[in-house]
């Protein structure tokens, strides 16, 4: 164990000496993006590198831009809007009537009686 600990310490010291200088600011962001790994969906079975247009650093931003543009076009085109009060249908009327009936029974009997409704 002592020999292993010594070898480990030696390796960690060497790693600290050989470590590249820390990058800061925009340089750090660019390096982080460039060296990031996005799951292996874009790797071929033969190990060949994918063409530049199939790299995740290109395809993901393009996909987000397309989705954002489609959303913006939908809003500007009027496909998505807020119209005020929602419309009601038959089910809404039934539920409203049943709540009105329940409330009127509670008022007639008294508020402290448990109806099990």
JOWO-V510507 format. One record per residue. N is the residue number from 1. OMEGA is omega in whole degrees, -180 to 180 (none if undefined). NEAR is the number of other ideal C-beta (glycine too) atoms within 8 Angstrom. D_FIRST is the distance of its C-alpha to the first C-alpha in Angstrom with 1 decimal. Layout:
# JOWO-V510507
{{N OMEGA NEAR D_FIRST} {N OMEGA NEAR D_FIRST}}
This chain:
# JOWO-V510507
{{1 -179 4 0.0} {2 179 5 3.8} {3 180 6 5.5} {4 179 7 5.1} {5 179 8 6.1} {6 179 8 8.6} {7 179 8 9.9} {8 179 8 10.4} {9 179 8 12.2} {10 -178 8 14.2} {11 179 8 15.2} {12 176 8 16.4} {13 -180 8 18.3} {14 179 8 19.9} {15 178 8 20.8} {16 179 7 22.4} {17 -176 6 24.4} {18 -176 5 25.6} {19 177 6 26.5} {20 180 3 30.2} {21 179 4 32.3} {22 178 5 32.9} {23 -178 7 36.2} {24 174 5 38.7} {25 -177 6 41.9} {26 179 5 43.6} {27 179 8 41.3} {28 -179 10 38.3} {29 -180 8 40.4} {30 179 8 41.5} {31 -180 9 38.0} {32 179 8 36.7} {33 -178 8 39.5} {34 -177 7 39.2} {35 179 6 35.5} {36 179 7 35.8} {37 175 4 35.4} {38 -177 8 38.0} {39 -169 4 37.3} {40 -180 4 38.1} {41 -173 6 41.8} {42 178 9 42.8} {43 178 7 40.8} {44 180 7 42.7} {45 -179 3 41.6} {46 -179 4 41.6} {47 178 5 39.2} {48 179 5 42.1} {49 -180 4 42.3} {50 176 9 45.0} {51 -174 5 48.1} {52 -177 6 48.1} {53 176 6 50.4} {54 179 8 48.0} {55 -178 10 45.0} {56 180 8 44.1} {57 176 10 44.4} {58 -173 10 48.1} {59 -178 11 49.0} {60 177 9 47.7} {61 178 8 49.6} {62 179 8 52.6} {63 179 8 52.5} {64 178 8 52.2} {65 179 8 55.1} {66 179 8 57.2} {67 178 8 56.6} {68 179 8 57.4} {69 178 8 60.5} {70 178 8 61.7} {71 178 8 61.2} {72 179 8 63.1} {73 178 8 65.8} {74 179 9 66.1} {75 -179 9 66.5} {76 -180 6 69.0} {77 178 6 70.9} {78 -180 5 71.4} {79 178 6 69.5} {80 180 5 67.4} {81 176 6 69.3} {82 -171 3 69.8} {83 -180 5 73.3} {84 -177 3 73.7} {85 179 4 74.5} {86 178 4 73.2} {87 180 4 75.8} {88 177 5 76.3} {89 -176 6 77.0} {90 -179 5 78.3} {91 177 6 75.0} {92 179 8 74.8} {93 179 9 78.4} {94 -179 8 77.6} {95 179 8 74.6} {96 179 8 76.5} {97 -179 8 79.4} {98 177 8 77.2} {99 178 8 75.6} {100 179 8 79.1} {101 180 8 80.2} {102 -180 10 77.3} {103 -180 8 77.8} {104 177 8 81.5} {105 179 9 80.9} {106 180 11 78.4} {107 -178 7 81.1} {108 -177 6 83.9} {109 -178 7 82.0} {110 -174 6 80.0} {111 -175 5 76.6} {112 -179 3 75.0} {113 179 7 75.7} {114 -178 3 72.7} {115 -177 8 74.0} {116 180 3 70.9} {117 none 3 71.4}}
